[in-house]
Amino acid sequence: MSTGARARPGGGEQRFRDALRALPGRVWIISLGILVNQVGNFLPVFLVLYLTERGWSAGAAGLVLGATGVGKVLGNAVGGQLADRIGRRRTIVLSAVSTSALTALVPFLGPLPLIVTVVGLIGVTSQVYRPAAAAVLLDSVAATDRQRLAAFGVFRFAMNVGAALGGVVGGVLAGTSYVGLFLGNAAACLLFGGVVGVLLRDAPPRPGTDEDAPKARAAGYRQALADRTLTRFLLMTVLAEFVYVQSTVGLPLHVADVGLSERDFGLLIGLNGLLVLALELPLTGAVARFRPEYVLAVGNLITGAGLALTGWATGMPALAATVLAWTLGEMLTSSLSQAYLGRLAPPGMVGRYQGLHGVAYTTGTGAGPLVGGAVYAVGPWALWAVVGVAGLLSAQLGLPRRPRGSAPVTAPLSASGTSTSPGPRP
């Protein structure tokens, strides 16, 4: 695996912790905003419990969740376009304020069609900010892999801390009042919008991009999808997310089938969360020197293998070992994927590239439960076989594309974070 060490002005390789220290204030502002937003992100976690406690059937709850899933796919597409057209800050504020208003309505809705409509719209508005937030990170740092990784590493850490705290706070609020739960969610969204609206300013254009950016902003998703490296990356993302989401679909079904309890499943998921919080940022720094395509391939392979082996694990020690494996794969790829995508996007299309990544991500996580549950019903062995194959395919798609008949690409990355070898973009 070739390394991509970059030189510092004073000589020597720039260390990941130096890149963390050099992050500008904009990265910390958007990370603070996402932490606040995640602490109050109760709706996705408690929506099914809320609906069933109100007397709606599991089928009705599934219909609402389906509307949310479709909305999330659309929201990323809309958000990518808005981020490039009206600016990152305006897009994030628009997303936060509209999500806040809609979420505050949820506990007061009556008929099921109205609930489906409003929650589906929340699925759209709650995702609009994501491509813009990723674009803020990429706009704010130097165009090197190490700087991009540092920015997304901090952002992911803030998101994970917020999600962990949100689970605790949400559990307390849900036990008291669902009205308070959803109003708290609305308040967190509004505070997120306030943090971004007051503290964040759009970054000035990068030198040398002024001529290309207006032409790129006028382009659409069709032009973006003409990038074969991007389409390969998006297909990889769909497969990788289909594989990973089986940790919330196939794993709990398997845990029940082997005679373990809900408490045991909770301990396994808790192990995953603890490992991510403690190790993801240091691990991101450790792999920053390697070529990102190979890290993505290895991470996807480990995730697929770890989850596929779930079917052969019947006790807690063996299941914990599989969790260690697929969590390692998750940590290798989570921050890297969006940072790597940042090097593919031309000036003026960063938001749309990130929006397409969001579309692929939500497609994989949305289709995963439906397909996974159906395949598991045919036979548990079939699901774990499909997971293994999908993991292998996602790993292969993560590798750099090489023209037919050309020599292997082994050149390291340059100081600017791009390959020094000729040929297609990595």
N, C-alpha and C positions, 0 to 999 in steps of 0.2 A: 504494500500500500504506500503510495508516494505521499510525502509530507509537503505541506504548503507553508513553510515558515516564512514569516514576513520580517523585514528588517526595520528596526526603529531608527530614528534619526541619530541617536547616540551609539548605534551599533547593537548587534545581537538581536535575538528573536523577541518580538513583542509578546509578553505573557498575557494570558486571558485576564488575570486580575488587573493588569494595567489597562486593558480595554474596558473593564468594568469601571475603574476609577475615572476613565476619560469620557464616560458617557455624559452627554449634555443634559441639561435640566428637562428638556422636552420628554426624554425617555422616562425620567422619574415621575413627571407629571402624569403622563398617560398610564403609567404603571400604578400610581396611586389611585387614579380614576377607576381602573379595572378592579383593583382590590375592593374599593367601595361598592362597585356594581356587583361583584361576585358575593360579597357578604350578604347582600339583600336579594340575591337571585333565587327566590323561593319557589316561584311558579312551576318551573320544570320538575322540581323534586316532589312537591306536595300536591300537584294538580289532580292526579289520579285518586289519592286519598280523599281530597276535598270532594270530588265528584261522587265517589262511592258512598261517602258519609251523608251526602245530600240525597241519596237514594237512586242515583243513576246506575245503570247496569255496567258491567265490564265492557260490553259492546259499545255502549255510548261513550265511555271513557276512551276506548280505542279510537272511535271516530274523531274525538277532540284531539287526541294525540296525533292522528293522521293529518288533520288540518294544520297542526303546529309544524309537523315535519315538512309538509309542502311549503308552508310559509317561510321556513328557515332557508330552504333552497332558493326561493325567490328573493328573500331578503339579502342574501349575499350577492346575487346578481345585480340587484338594484343598488346596493351599497357600493360595489366596485365602480359602477358608472358614476354615481354621485360624487364619490371621493375624487375622481379625476375631473369632474365637470365643475362642481361648486366649491370644492376644497375639503380638506380633511376635517377641520374644526367644525364647520357648518354641518357636515354630514353626521358627525358624532353627536352634536347637540340635538339635531333633528331626530335622530334615532332615540336618544335618551328621553327627550321630552314626550314624544309620541308614545313610546312604550310605557312611560310613567302614567300618562293619562288613561291609556287602555287598560293597564293592569289594575288601576284603582276602581274600574268598573266591574271587574270580574265577580266579586262577592255579592253584587247587587243584581246580577243577571238571572233571569228566570227560565224562559224557554230554551230547549237544547239547541235549536238552530241559531239562536242569538249567541249562545256560549261558543258554539263552533266557529261562528263568524268572527267574534271578537278575539278569541284565543288564536285563531288562524292569522289574524292581522298582527297580533303580538309576535307570532312566529316571524313575520316579515320584519316588523320594526325593530325587534330585539337583535336582529342579525345585521342590520344596515350599517352599524358602527364598525363591525369587525374588519372589513377591508380597509377602511379609513384609519383605524388604529394601527394596523400593520404598516400602512403607508407612512404614518407619522414616524414610526420607528426607523423605517428605511430612509426617510427624508432627513432624519436627524443625525445619522452617523456617517462616518467615512465609508466609502465603497470598498470595504475589505470584508472578507468572510469572518474574521475574528470580531470586528466591530458589530457586524450584523448579528452574529451569534450571541454576543454579550447583551445586546439590546433585547433580543427575543428571550434570552435566558432570564433576564430580570422580569420581563413582562409575564412570562409563564410562571415564575416563582410567585409573583404577586397574585396572579389568577388562582394558583393552587392554594395559597394561604387564605384568600378570600373565600374559596369554595369550602375549605375545611371549617372556617369560622361560621360560614353561612349555614352549614348543616346543623351545627349546635344551636345557633340563634333561631333558625327556622323551626327546629323541634320544640323549643320552648314556646314560641309564638303560636304554633299550630295546636299545642296542648291548651292554650288559653283562648284564642279566637282566630278563626280564619280571616275575618274581616281585618284584624290587626296585622295578620301575616301578609295579606296582599297589599294593604296600605303601606306597610313597611317596605315591601318590594318596590312599590311606586316611588316612595321617598328616596330609596337608594338610587334608582334610575335618575331621578331629578337631581340628586346630589352629584352623581357622575357627570351629568350634563353641565352642572354648575362649575365643577372643577375644571372641565375642559374649556368651557366657554369663557371663564374668567382668567385662567392661568395660561392656557395654551395659545400660541400664535402660529399660523402657518409658516413653514420654513421658507426662506428665500430660494429662488431657483438655483440649482447647481451651475457653476461655470461651465460653459460649453453646451448647455442643453436648451438654451433659449430658442434656437432655430428649429429644433426637432419637436419640442414639446407641444406646440399648438397643433401641428399636423397629427401627432399621436392622439391628442385629446379628441380630435374630430373623428378618429377611427372608432370602430365598434368591436364587439366581441368576435365578430367574424374574422377580423384581421388578427386578433390575438390567437384564435384557434388555428390559424394557418401556421403558427409556430409548432413544428413537430416535436421539438424538445418539451414544450409546454404540454401538449396533448399526451405525451408519454408520461409526464409527471402527474397529470391529472388522473389518468387511468391507474397509475400506481397508487395514488391517494385513495381512490374509491375502493380498491381491493384491500389496501392496508387497513382502512377504517372498518370495512366489513369484517375483517379478521379480528381487529381489536375489540369491536363492540360485542363479540361473543363472550367476553368477560362478564357482561351483564345479562346475557341471554343463555348461552350454552352452559356456562359455569354454574349458575344457580340451579339449573335443571339437573346437571350431573351431581351436584352436591346432595340434592334431595334423593336422587336415584341410588346413591351409595350409602344412604342411611344417615347422613350427617344433618345437622340442624341449621336453621336460619342464623343462629348465633355463630356457627362455624363459618358460614358464608360471609357474615359481617367481619369476622376476624381476618379472613383472606383479603377482602377488599380494604380493610384497615391497614393490612400489611403493605398493600400496593400504595395507598396514600402516604403512609409513613416513609416508605422508600423514596417516593417521588419528591416529597418535601425535603428530605435530608440529603439526597444524592444527585438530583437532576442537574442542578446548577454546577456543582463541581465536575460532574461527568461531561457536561456540555463543554466546559473549559478543557477537559482532558482530550476530547476528540477534535478540538478546533484546529489542530495542526494537520489533520488528515483530509484527503480529498472527499468532499461531501457526498458525492454519488456513491462511493464505496461505504461510507458510514450509513447512508440511507438503506443500501442493500443489505448490509449486515444486520442493522436494526430490524428491518422488516422480516428477515429470515429468522432471527431469534424470537420475535413476537409470534410468528406463525408456528414455529416449532414448539414454543412454550405452551401455546393454547392447544395445539393438536395433541400434545402429550397428556392433556387433561383427561382424555378418555381412558387412559391407562392408569391413572392415579386414583386409588380408592381410599386412602387415608389422609389425615391432615398433614403429616410430614411430606408426603409425595406431592400433595396439592400445593403446599407452601413452596416447594421447589419449583413447580411450574409457574407460580405467581412471580417468583424471583426472576425467572427467565423472561416472561413476557413484559414484566415491568422494566427490565433492563432494555429490552427492545423499544419500549415506549419512550424511555428517557433519552435514548440515542437519537430518535427521530423527531420528537415533538418540536423542539426549538429549531432544529436544523432545517426542517422542511420549508418553513416560511422564510428563513434567512437565505436559504439556497434559491428560492423562487425570486428573491429580491435581485439577484444578479441576472436573471433572465429577462426581466421587464425593461423595455425601452423607456426613455424619459416620456412622461405624460401618460403612461399606461400602467403605472404601478398599482393603482387601485383596482383596475380591471383584472390584472393578473392575480392579485390577492382575492378578488371577488370570485374568480373561477376556481381558485383553490377552495374557498368556502363552499361553493356549489358542489365540488367533488367530495369534500369532507362530509357535508350534510347528506349527500346522496348515499355515501357508504354507511354512515351511522343510521340513516333512516331505513335503508333496505336491509341492513344487517339483522335486525330483530325479526322482520317478516320472513325473510328467506331462512335465517337460522332456525327459527321456531318450526317452520314447515319441514325443513330437512331433518331436524331432531325427531319430529313426529314419525318420520319414515324409519329412522333408526339412529341412535346416538352415534354409532360408528360412522355413519354417513356424514354427519356434521363435522366430526373431527377430521375425516379424510378431506372434505371440501376445504376446511380451514387450512390444512397442511398444503394443499395444492395452491390455494389463493396466496398463502404466505410465500411460496416459492415463486409464483408469478410476480408478486409485488416486489420481491427482492431482485428478480431479473430486470424488471422495468426500472428499478432504481439505478442500475448500472449505466454508465455513459453510453450513449448511442454512437456506434461506429459505422462509417460508410463501408459498404461491401468491398472487400479486397484491400482495405487499408490496414496499416500496422496498428497494434494495440496502443491506446492512449495512456501514456504513463507520465507525462510531463507534470511537474508540480505547479501549484498556483503561484502567480506572481504577486508582487506586493499590493497590487490593486485588487486582488481576489479573483482574477480571471486566469484561465489556463494559458500557459505560454506556448502550447502546441497549436499548429494550424488546424483548420477544419471546423466542424460545427461547434456551436457553443456547448459547454458541458451541461 
